[in-house]
Amino acid sequence: MTNKNVNIWIWLQNGKLIKAILNADEGTLRIYDENDNLILKRTGLNRFQVKQIENYILKYGAKKLSSHAEPFKFL
């Protein structure tokens, strides 16, 4: 991951693994299910809104992936 303003969050919801990718530079949010099917996509967000979304996701017990972690190391 080369962009510092891209954060990947994962959490379990209803027994399924959910992944969210937030990009503060582009102002986008993408949420995927465990099969990498796109569930939700939001564009046109400002940095404050992206930070608010990250705080909401954190309340669900999400874990932020390190930008230096190997892919799928969290499993």
C-alpha positions in Angstrom: 0.0 0.0 0.0 1.7 3.2 -1.2 -0.9 5.7 -0.3 -0.7 6.8 3.3 -4.3 8.0 3.4 -5.8 4.6 2.5 -6.9 2.6 5.5 -8.2 -1.0 5.5 -10.5 -2.1 8.4 -11.9 -5.6 9.0 -14.5 -6.9 11.5 -17.0 -9.7 12.0 -20.6 -8.9 11.6 -23.3 -11.6 11.9 -20.6 -14.2 11.7 -19.2 -12.9 8.4 -15.9 -11.1 7.7 -16.5 -7.5 6.5 -13.7 -5.3 4.9 -13.8 -1.6 4.5 -11.4 0.5 2.5 -11.3 4.2 3.2 -9.4 6.7 1.1 -9.2 10.2 2.6 -7.5 11.7 -0.5 -10.2 10.5 -2.9 -13.0 10.8 -0.3 -14.2 7.2 -0.9 -15.5 4.4 1.2 -15.9 0.8 -0.1 -17.3 -2.0 2.0 -16.9 -5.7 0.9 -18.2 -9.0 2.2 -16.1 -12.0 2.9 -16.3 -13.0 -0.8 -15.1 -9.6 -1.9 -18.5 -8.6 -3.2 -19.0 -4.8 -3.1 -21.7 -4.0 -0.5 -21.5 -0.2 -0.3 -19.6 2.5 -2.1 -19.7 6.2 -1.1 -17.8 8.9 -2.9 -17.5 12.7 -2.4 -16.7 12.4 1.3 -14.5 15.1 3.0 -11.7 14.2 5.4 -13.9 14.9 8.5 -16.6 12.5 7.2 -13.9 9.8 6.5 -12.7 10.2 10.1 -16.2 9.9 11.5 -16.8 6.7 9.5 -13.6 5.2 10.9 -14.8 6.0 14.4 -18.1 4.3 13.7 -16.4 1.3 12.2 -14.1 1.2 15.3 -17.2 0.9 17.5 -18.1 -2.3 15.7 -14.8 -3.8 17.0 -12.9 -3.4 13.7 -9.2 -3.9 13.4 -7.1 -1.6 11.3 -4.6 -3.4 9.1 -1.1 -2.2 9.2 0.2 -0.7 5.9 3.3 -2.9 6.2 1.4 -6.2 7.0 1.4 -9.0 4.5 -1.9 -9.6 2.7 -4.3 -11.7 4.8 -1.9 -11.8 7.7 -4.8 -11.0 10.1 -6.4 -14.4 9.4 
